Amino acid sequence: MLVPSRIDRGIGSYVPAAKSHRIVIAHVTSAHGIRGDVVLKTHMDDPHDLTGYGPLTDEAGTRRFEIKSLRVTAKGVVVHFKGVEDRTTAEGLRGVGLFVDRAALLPAEDGAFYHVDLIGLAAVDAAGAVVGKVVAVQNFGAGTLLEISRSGVRETEYVPFTDAFVPEVDIAGGRVIVVMPVMVGEPEPKDDGDERG
């Protein structure tokens, strides 16, 4: 069973609904056909692994969704949930996030990290001084970035998630060591271009 995208395979912008024991692994984007199927946007390496978690829940944890069938098509991941038998009901699910318990996820491989585990970590410099906090993991197409919120600074800053800019990740210690990018014209850390993970 593969798991939600790790940092080395980031999919677009990914921000969990909350730092909690449950994380979102897919969203319903639209209805598909007239028999109650829906199209999902997944945060999985392999969409078929959605079926390995048992019933999924909504963000509040009050609604359960049991997958009866799943197929990957040109339009996306098409799923049929038990109890959703018509297009009207399926349309009502548009935008619903599908969640699992964090404990259900497999341990990340060495050098790979779940987005949800990085968000909320303190960003510190090499001397241990707090620079800010990781508020999101982004990928705009040119590589994975950590989005850092800095105290007293209105706009967030982005740090490439490479060994040169993020030399250490300490999940247990609640921090990442970052080398903040410098202003144009100043020398930057040597970066071989390889993403972490």
C-alpha positions in Angstrom: 0.0 0.0 0.0 1.5 3.3 -1.1 0.8 6.4 1.0 -0.1 10.1 0.5 2.5 11.9 -1.5 5.7 12.5 0.4 7.7 15.6 0.0 9.8 14.0 -2.7 6.7 13.5 -4.8 4.7 16.6 -3.9 1.6 17.3 -5.8 0.9 21.0 -6.3 0.0 22.9 -3.2 -0.9 20.8 -0.2 -2.0 22.2 3.1 -3.8 19.9 5.6 -7.0 21.2 7.1 -5.5 21.2 10.5 -2.5 19.8 12.4 -4.4 16.8 13.9 -4.4 13.1 14.1 -6.3 12.9 10.9 -5.1 14.0 7.4 -6.9 14.5 4.1 -5.9 12.1 1.4 -8.4 13.0 -1.3 -11.1 15.5 -2.3 -14.3 15.0 -4.2 -14.1 17.4 -7.2 -17.2 16.5 -9.2 -20.0 14.0 -9.9 -19.4 11.6 -12.8 -22.3 10.1 -14.8 -25.8 9.4 -13.5 -25.2 6.4 -11.1 -23.6 8.3 -8.2 -19.9 8.1 -9.2 -17.6 10.9 -8.2 -14.2 12.1 -9.4 -11.5 12.5 -6.8 -8.3 14.5 -6.6 -6.0 12.3 -4.6 -2.9 13.0 -2.6 -1.6 9.5 -3.1 1.3 8.0 -4.9 -1.0 5.3 -6.2 -4.8 6.1 -6.2 -5.7 2.5 -5.9 -4.4 2.5 -2.4 -7.3 4.6 -1.3 -9.1 1.3 -0.9 -6.6 0.0 1.7 -7.7 2.3 4.5 -11.2 1.1 5.0 -14.0 3.6 5.3 -12.8 7.2 5.0 -14.4 10.1 6.8 -15.2 13.8 6.2 -13.3 16.5 8.1 -15.6 16.5 11.1 -15.4 12.7 11.3 -19.2 12.4 11.3 -19.7 11.0 7.8 -18.1 7.7 6.6 -17.4 6.8 3.0 -16.9 3.2 2.0 -15.4 2.7 -1.5 -17.3 0.1 -3.5 -15.3 0.6 -6.7 -12.4 2.7 -8.0 -11.0 3.2 -11.5 -8.4 5.5 -12.9 -9.6 7.2 -16.1 -8.5 10.0 -18.4 -10.8 12.3 -16.4 -9.3 11.3 -13.1 -9.9 8.8 -10.3 -13.6 7.7 -10.4 -15.0 6.2 -7.2 -18.4 4.8 -6.3 -19.2 5.1 -2.6 -21.6 2.7 -0.9 -25.0 4.4 -0.5 -24.4 7.1 -3.2 -26.6 5.9 -6.0 -27.6 9.0 -8.1 -26.0 12.1 -9.5 -27.8 14.4 -7.2 -26.3 12.8 -4.1 -22.9 12.7 -5.8 -23.1 16.4 -6.6 -23.7 17.1 -2.9 -20.3 15.6 -2.1 -18.4 18.2 -4.3 -15.6 19.7 -2.2 -15.7 17.1 0.6 -12.3 16.1 1.9 -11.7 12.4 2.7 -9.6 11.8 5.8 -7.8 8.9 7.5 -6.1 8.7 10.9 -2.4 9.7 10.8 -1.5 6.4 12.6 -2.8 4.4 9.6 -0.1 5.7 7.3 3.0 3.6 6.8 6.3 4.9 8.1 8.0 7.3 5.7 11.1 5.8 3.9 14.5 7.2 4.9 14.9 10.7 3.5 11.2 11.1 2.6 8.6 13.0 4.7 4.9 13.4 4.8 3.7 16.9 4.1 1.6 16.8 7.2 4.6 16.1 9.4 6.6 19.0 8.1 3.8 21.6 8.4 4.0 23.3 11.8 7.7 22.6 12.4 9.9 25.5 13.6 12.3 26.7 11.0 15.7 27.5 12.6 19.0 28.7 11.3 22.3 26.7 11.7 22.9 28.4 15.1 19.5 27.2 16.3 17.8 30.7 16.2 14.1 30.5 15.2 13.6 31.9 11.7 9.9 31.1 11.5 7.5 28.2 11.0 6.7 25.9 8.1 3.1 26.7 7.2 2.7 24.8 3.9 4.5 22.6 1.4 4.2 23.8 -2.2 5.2 22.7 -5.7 4.6 25.1 -8.5 6.3 22.9 -11.1 10.0 23.6 -10.5 10.5 21.6 -7.3 9.2 21.3 -3.8 9.3 24.3 -1.5 8.7 24.8 2.2 6.6 27.9 2.8 7.9 29.7 5.9 6.0 32.3 7.9 8.4 34.7 9.6 7.6 36.5 12.8 6.8 40.2 12.1 6.8 39.7 8.3 3.5 39.8 6.5 4.4 37.7 3.5 5.7 34.2 3.6 9.0 33.1 2.1 9.8 29.9 0.2 12.8 27.7 0.7 13.7 25.0 -1.8 13.5 21.6 -0.1 17.0 20.5 -1.1 20.0 19.5 1.0 21.6 22.9 0.4 18.7 24.9 1.8 17.2 22.4 4.3 20.3 20.4 5.6 18.4 18.8 8.5 14.9 17.7 9.2 14.1 16.7 12.9 10.5 15.6 13.1 10.8 14.4 16.6 12.5 17.6 17.7 9.9 19.7 15.9 12.2 21.7 13.7 14.0 22.0 10.4 17.3 23.8 9.8 16.9 26.1 6.9 19.3 28.4 4.9 17.0 31.2 3.9 17.6 32.3 0.2 19.5 35.6 -0.1 18.6 38.7 -1.9 19.5 39.0 -5.6 23.2 39.7 -6.1 24.3 38.0 -2.9 25.9 34.6 -3.1 23.6 31.6 -2.4 24.4 28.2 -1.0 25.8 25.8 -3.6 22.9 23.7 -4.7 23.3 20.6 -6.8 19.6 20.8 -7.8 18.7 17.5 -6.2 15.6 17.5 -4.1 15.6 15.8 -0.7 14.1 12.4 -0.5 
